[in-house]
Amino acid sequence: MPLTYEKKYPLVLGIGIRLVCLCLFCAVSAGCAKSIDPDLPDKRPAPSSRKDSGKIPATQRPYKVLGKHYTPIASAHGFSETGIASWYGKKFHGRKTANGETYDMYAMTAAHKTLPMNTWVAVHNLDNNQKIKVRINDRGPFVTGRIIDLSYTGARKIGMTGPGTARVRVTALGAATRYAEKEPVAFRELDYWTGNFTVQVGAFQEKANADRFREKLSKSYLNAHIMVHEDHRGRFYRVRIGRFSSLKDAERFRDNLLKNDGFAQAFAVAE
């Protein structure tokens, strides 16, 4: 079986479990250096105020809500699902959405658990045959059986604000490329499969800890490096290994790290 990852020889490392709370620490090396991973929230996904360098935004990373893990899909091509739609309004109006925008209950937007952000979708109310187009800019709904959370205006236009929910079919259209009277009329496919990718295996607030971990990894893995990330929570030194031209190759490498090399957690990212 040919190897598609960039490993020079095996190394078993005791890597601490990647915790989801923003302020928790975990042991990620034999020396039990403290590591913080800022990427996976354990509540409704926190707004992303910026994108990392590279093609994949933070909103494309796996996350956890109410004990359940979700993995955003890399491409919306051919996506369609049928289920229950709900809507959200005044309580969230003016708050930040998962992608950092301010939620506007009067805009044509929606929340979805896994579709790429900025994907436009067609929502067909199967109960009354009314249809709308909305743009995904948030994550949710995290209620069993519900597949999409519409803005107030979106829900009103397909006649579901009264009952609160409706049976719908959601069909992905893609990213809007042309509008007519503020209505999107042309789309392109959103694709996060190709680009420059690597695998993140740790994140530290102390640079010295990140340097020691990177040095240890460099003895067994190619392209062991550190990326500095800053946001409102502070500065983080992210330790990464490998270099790939496709997300699938990076994910295969990640899977091997998780299964064979003793890593408790690792995930593919774009650079």
C-alpha positions as CSV (number, residue, x, y, z in Angstrom):
1,M,0.0,0.0,0.0
2,P,1.7,3.3,-1.1
3,L,2.2,5.9,1.5
4,T,0.8,9.4,0.6
5,Y,2.0,11.2,3.7
6,E,5.4,12.7,4.4
7,K,6.7,10.7,7.3
8,K,10.3,9.6,7.4
9,Y,10.0,6.9,10.1
10,P,7.6,5.9,12.8
11,L,7.5,7.7,16.1
12,V,5.1,7.1,19.0
13,L,4.2,10.2,20.9
14,G,1.9,10.7,23.8
15,I,-0.1,13.6,22.7
16,G,-2.7,15.1,25.1
17,I,-6.3,15.0,24.2
18,R,-7.4,18.0,22.2
19,L,-9.9,19.7,24.5
20,V,-12.7,21.8,23.1
21,C,-13.0,24.5,25.8
22,L,-11.1,27.7,24.9
23,C,-9.4,27.9,28.3
24,L,-8.5,24.3,29.1
25,F,-5.0,22.8,28.9
26,C,-3.7,19.5,27.7
27,A,-0.4,17.6,27.8
28,V,0.9,17.2,24.3
29,S,4.4,15.8,24.7
30,A,6.4,13.4,26.8
31,G,7.4,16.4,28.9
32,C,3.7,17.2,29.5
33,A,4.1,20.8,28.2
34,K,0.8,22.7,28.5
35,S,-1.1,23.1,25.2
36,I,-4.2,25.1,24.4
37,D,-6.2,24.4,21.3
38,P,-8.4,27.4,20.4
39,D,-10.2,25.9,17.5
40,L,-13.1,23.7,18.8
41,P,-15.8,25.4,20.9
42,D,-18.0,23.3,23.2
43,K,-21.1,25.5,22.8
44,R,-22.7,27.1,19.7
45,P,-19.7,27.8,17.5
46,A,-18.0,31.1,18.4
47,P,-17.8,33.8,15.7
48,S,-14.8,33.7,13.5
49,S,-13.4,37.2,13.4
50,R,-10.7,36.3,10.8
51,K,-9.5,33.7,8.4
52,D,-6.2,31.9,8.8
53,S,-3.8,32.3,5.9
54,G,-4.8,29.7,3.3
55,K,-8.0,28.5,1.7
56,I,-10.0,27.0,4.5
57,P,-11.6,29.4,7.1
58,A,-11.9,28.5,10.7
59,T,-15.6,27.8,10.2
60,Q,-14.6,24.7,8.1
61,R,-13.0,23.0,11.1
62,P,-14.7,20.3,13.1
63,Y,-16.5,21.5,16.2
64,K,-18.5,20.1,19.1
65,V,-21.8,21.3,20.5
66,L,-23.8,19.7,23.3
67,G,-21.5,16.7,23.3
68,K,-21.9,16.0,19.6
69,H,-19.1,16.4,17.0
70,Y,-19.8,18.1,13.6
71,T,-17.5,18.2,10.6
72,P,-18.2,20.8,7.9
73,I,-18.2,19.4,4.4
74,A,-15.5,20.5,2.0
75,S,-17.8,21.0,-1.0
76,A,-21.5,21.7,-1.4
77,H,-21.6,20.2,-4.9
78,G,-24.7,18.1,-5.3
79,F,-25.8,18.7,-1.7
80,S,-29.5,18.2,-1.0
81,E,-31.5,17.1,2.1
82,T,-35.0,17.0,3.3
83,G,-36.1,17.6,6.9
84,I,-37.5,20.2,9.3
85,A,-36.6,23.9,9.1
86,S,-36.9,26.3,12.0
87,W,-36.2,30.0,12.4
88,Y,-34.5,32.5,14.8
89,G,-35.3,36.1,15.3
90,K,-35.2,38.9,17.9
91,K,-33.2,37.0,20.6
92,F,-30.3,36.7,18.3
93,H,-30.7,39.9,16.3
94,G,-27.5,42.0,16.4
95,R,-25.4,39.1,17.8
96,K,-22.4,37.6,16.0
97,T,-22.9,34.7,13.7
98,A,-20.5,31.8,13.5
99,N,-18.6,33.4,10.6
100,G,-18.2,36.8,12.4
101,E,-21.0,38.7,10.7
102,T,-23.7,40.4,12.7
103,Y,-27.0,38.5,12.6
104,D,-29.8,40.5,10.9
105,M,-33.2,38.8,11.3
106,Y,-34.4,40.8,8.2
107,A,-31.7,39.5,5.9
108,M,-31.9,36.4,3.7
109,T,-29.6,34.2,5.7
110,A,-29.6,30.9,7.5
111,A,-27.7,28.6,9.9
112,H,-26.6,25.1,8.8
113,K,-24.5,22.6,10.7
114,T,-22.1,21.5,7.9
115,L,-22.4,23.5,4.7
116,P,-19.6,25.8,3.8
117,M,-20.1,29.4,4.9
118,N,-21.5,31.7,2.2
119,T,-23.2,28.8,0.3
120,W,-26.5,29.9,-1.1
121,V,-29.2,27.3,-0.8
122,A,-32.7,27.0,-2.2
123,V,-35.2,26.2,0.5
124,H,-38.5,24.6,-0.7
125,N,-41.4,24.5,1.8
126,L,-42.9,21.1,1.0
127,D,-46.1,22.0,3.0
128,N,-47.1,25.0,0.8
129,N,-44.8,24.9,-2.2
130,Q,-43.2,28.3,-1.5
131,K,-39.4,28.7,-2.2
132,I,-36.6,31.1,-1.2
133,K,-32.9,31.5,-1.5
134,V,-30.8,32.1,1.6
135,R,-27.1,32.4,2.3
136,I,-25.5,30.3,5.1
137,N,-23.6,32.5,7.6
138,D,-24.1,30.6,10.8
139,R,-24.0,27.2,12.5
140,G,-27.1,25.3,13.8
141,P,-29.8,24.4,14.5
142,F,-28.7,22.0,17.3
143,V,-32.1,20.5,17.8
144,T,-32.6,16.8,16.9
145,G,-34.4,16.4,13.6
146,R,-33.9,20.0,12.3
147,I,-31.7,20.7,9.3
148,I,-31.7,24.5,8.9
149,D,-32.4,27.6,10.9
150,L,-33.8,30.4,8.7
151,S,-33.8,34.1,9.5
152,Y,-37.1,35.7,10.4
153,T,-37.6,37.2,6.9
154,G,-36.6,33.9,5.2
155,A,-39.1,32.0,7.3
156,R,-41.8,34.6,6.7
157,K,-41.4,34.4,2.9
158,I,-42.2,30.7,2.9
159,G,-45.0,31.0,5.4
160,M,-43.5,29.3,8.4
161,T,-43.2,32.0,11.1
162,G,-46.6,31.1,12.5
163,P,-46.1,27.3,12.9
164,G,-42.4,27.8,13.7
165,T,-41.2,24.8,11.7
166,A,-41.9,23.3,8.3
167,R,-40.9,20.3,6.1
168,V,-38.4,21.6,3.6
169,R,-36.0,20.5,0.9
170,V,-32.6,22.3,1.0
171,T,-30.5,22.3,-2.2
172,A,-27.1,23.9,-2.3
173,L,-26.6,26.4,-5.1
174,G,-23.0,27.6,-4.4
175,A,-21.4,31.0,-4.0
176,A,-23.2,33.8,-5.7
177,T,-21.4,35.4,-8.7
178,R,-24.1,37.6,-10.1
179,Y,-27.2,39.4,-8.7
180,A,-30.3,40.8,-10.2
181,E,-32.2,43.2,-8.0
182,K,-30.3,41.9,-5.0
183,E,-31.4,38.3,-5.8
184,P,-28.5,35.9,-6.6
185,V,-29.0,34.5,-10.1
186,A,-25.6,32.8,-10.9
187,F,-23.4,30.7,-8.7
188,R,-20.0,28.9,-8.6
189,E,-19.1,25.8,-6.7
190,L,-17.5,26.2,-3.3
191,D,-14.6,23.8,-3.1
192,Y,-12.1,23.3,-0.2
193,W,-10.5,20.1,-1.6
194,T,-7.5,21.6,-3.3
195,G,-4.8,24.0,-2.1
196,N,-1.8,23.9,0.3
197,F,-2.5,21.8,3.4
198,T,-0.8,20.6,6.5
199,V,-1.7,18.9,9.7
200,Q,-1.9,20.6,13.1
201,V,-0.9,18.6,16.1
202,G,-0.6,21.1,18.9
203,A,-1.2,24.7,19.9
204,F,0.7,26.5,22.7
205,Q,0.6,29.9,24.4
206,E,4.2,29.6,25.4
207,K,6.6,29.8,22.5
208,A,9.3,27.8,24.2
209,N,7.0,24.8,24.6
210,A,6.0,25.1,20.9
211,D,9.7,25.2,19.9
212,R,10.5,22.1,21.9
213,F,7.6,20.2,20.5
214,R,8.5,21.2,16.9
215,E,12.1,20.2,17.4
216,K,11.1,16.8,18.6
217,L,8.7,16.3,15.7
218,S,11.3,17.4,13.1
219,K,13.3,14.3,13.9
220,S,10.6,12.1,12.5
221,Y,8.4,14.2,10.2
222,L,9.0,16.5,7.3
223,N,7.9,20.2,7.4
224,A,7.6,20.4,11.2
225,H,6.9,24.1,11.7
226,I,5.1,26.8,13.8
227,M,2.4,29.2,12.7
228,V,1.5,32.2,14.9
229,H,-2.1,33.0,15.4
230,E,-3.5,36.0,17.2
231,D,-7.1,36.9,18.1
232,H,-9.1,38.4,21.0
233,R,-8.0,35.4,23.1
234,G,-4.3,36.1,22.7
235,R,-1.4,34.6,20.8
236,F,-1.1,30.9,20.0
237,Y,1.9,29.0,18.5
238,R,0.4,26.3,16.3
239,V,2.6,23.3,15.6
240,R,2.1,21.6,12.3
241,I,3.7,18.8,10.2
242,G,3.6,17.7,6.6
243,R,2.8,19.5,3.3
244,F,0.1,18.4,0.9
245,S,-1.6,19.7,-2.3
246,S,-5.0,18.2,-1.5
247,L,-7.2,18.0,1.5
248,K,-7.7,14.3,1.0
249,D,-4.0,13.6,1.3
250,A,-3.7,15.7,4.4
251,E,-6.6,13.9,6.0
252,R,-5.1,10.5,5.2
253,F,-1.9,11.6,6.9
254,R,-4.0,12.8,9.9
255,D,-5.8,9.5,10.0
256,N,-2.5,7.7,10.2
257,L,-1.2,9.9,13.0
258,L,-4.4,9.2,15.0
259,K,-4.4,5.5,14.3
260,N,-0.7,4.5,14.3
261,D,1.5,7.2,15.8
262,G,-0.1,7.7,19.2
263,F,-1.6,11.1,18.5
264,A,-4.8,11.7,20.5
265,Q,-5.9,14.5,18.1
266,A,-4.7,16.0,14.9
267,F,-6.5,17.9,12.1
268,A,-5.9,19.1,8.6
269,V,-5.7,22.8,7.9
270,A,-4.9,25.0,4.9
271,E,-1.9,27.3,4.7
